[in-house]
Amino acid sequence: MNAKTGSRATAAGAALITSAGLSIVLYGIIAEDLPRTVGGAIFTMTALTLIALVMIRRWITTTATERQRLGDAVREADAERMRYVAAQAALEVERSRLRRDAAAEREQLTARMATERDAMDAQFEEKRAELVCTTMETTVRLYRAGHFDPSDPTSYARVIGFPTPAVREHPAEAAPRGRGASH
């Protein structure tokens, strides 16, 4: 027998006892028997107290609304947990996508830099070859024009002089500057 069936039986028994007590009270009043009337009244009050206690117990132990609220809270917590797990999964997918994109961009930049470096090397070699050719042509022209005559040592041994600096007040300023100078 469960608690719900037991409380129903107790309430039904108490209602039966109340009606029996009321009939005893009525019989006592009609027969003018005071002890029987008082006994019936006590019997009725006891049954009414029992009914009140059963109702109070049912009111206290009925947890349907609390169970409903608890179920709602559990469902809400589960939904929140699922949203959290989904957000974490989405975040991890986004992070991995960003890592892949960064790695692909690094590879593209490396390939682009290598291509640009090769192009610059080729351009440099082309320019260098052009300068060598131009220098050789100029040298041949100068030689044919007679500027490099071996009988005249001054024709190709001319030194281009640097302009002389003006007199300075501090001797340290007049010190030579360049590759060999110490600072």
Number of C-alpha atoms within 10 A of each C-alpha: 5 6 10 11 10 12 17 13 12 16 20 13 15 21 17 14 20 24 16 16 24 19 16 20 24 16 15 19 14 10 11 11 12 12 11 18 22 16 15 24 20 16 20 24 16 16 23 17 14 19 20 14 14 18 14 12 12 15 10 9 10 12 11 9 9 10 11 11 12 12 12 12 12 12 12 12 12 12 12 12 12 12 12 12 12 12 12 12 12 12 12 12 12 12 12 12 12 12 12 12 12 12 12 12 12 12 12 12 12 12 12 12 12 12 12 12 12 12 12 12 12 12 12 12 12 12 12 12 12 12 12 12 12 12 12 12 12 12 14 14 13 13 12 11 10 12 15 18 14 10 7 10 10 12 12 12 9 8 7 6 6 6 6 6 7 7 9 9 8 8 8 8 10 12 10 10 10 8 6 7 8 8 5
